[in-house]
Amino acid sequence: MEATESTRQLKVAREIQKDLAEIIRSKGMAHYDGAMVSVSGVKISPDLSVARVYVSIFPSSKAEKIMAQLEEEKRELRGELGRNVRQQLRIVPELTLFLDSSLDYVEHIEELLKK
């Protein structure tokens, strides 16, 4: 197994990130209780069967609730993604969702810098 991702993996990951971000954006902030949900990154397995999707949620106080909602909607999201990528991919990857807390980290650093 190679340590770096292949060009194909990177292309597929970028496409999935773009499509998922659009699917989530199209649902609107109201659907996610007024939270801003963005897909901050996607890593895909070498066989393209599993996509690790990193999601950032603002405000972070709603993160737990929104992550639970996204978990419940995972099949629906994968279905919509499948309709978008069926021309490019033979199989639609299984989605695994992770909370990207880098925004919290940035916020924390800014707070420290203000002090």
C-alpha positions, -999 to 999 in steps of 0.1 A, spaced: 0 0 0 14 33 -10 17 62 15 6 89 -9 -27 91 -26 -29 84 -63 -40 111 -88 -72 91 -93 -79 91 -55 -73 129 -53 -96 136 -83 -124 114 -69 -120 129 -34 -122 164 -49 -153 156 -69 -170 140 -39 -161 170 -17 -175 194 -43 -207 174 -48 -214 167 -12 -208 204 -3 -234 213 -30 -259 188 -18 -256 200 18 -257 237 7 -288 231 -14 -307 218 18 -301 253 33 -290 264 68 -326 261 81 -324 223 75 -294 222 98 -310 243 126 -293 275 113 -258 260 115 -233 265 87 -222 231 75 -193 227 51 -173 198 38 -137 207 46 -121 176 31 -125 141 17 -100 113 18 -108 82 -2 -95 46 1 -72 32 -26 -101 10 -39 -124 41 -39 -150 22 -18 -148 43 14 -148 81 16 -138 98 49 -157 130 48 -146 158 71 -173 182 80 -170 216 98 -200 230 116 -204 266 128 -213 274 155 -195 245 171 -221 244 199 -244 227 174 -218 203 161 -230 172 181 -266 176 171 -258 183 134 -233 154 132 -261 131 145 -285 145 119 -259 140 91 -253 104 103 -291 98 100 -291 113 65 -260 94 53 -279 70 31 -299 99 15 -266 119 10 -249 88 -6 -279 84 -29 -278 120 -41 -240 117 -45 -246 85 -65 -268 104 -89 -242 131 -93 -212 108 -99 -227 78 -117 -210 89 -149 -176 90 -133 -177 62 -108 -187 25 -110 -195 23 -73 -205 51 -49 -182 50 -19 -195 43 16 -194 76 35 -178 79 69 -183 113 86 -159 130 109 -161 163 126 -134 187 115 -126 208 145 -99 229 129 -123 259 130 -125 255 168 -87 253 169 -84 286 149 -110 302 172 -90 290 202 -57 304 189 -74 338 181 -87 339 217 -52 332 230 -37 359 207 -63 385 219 -51 379 255 
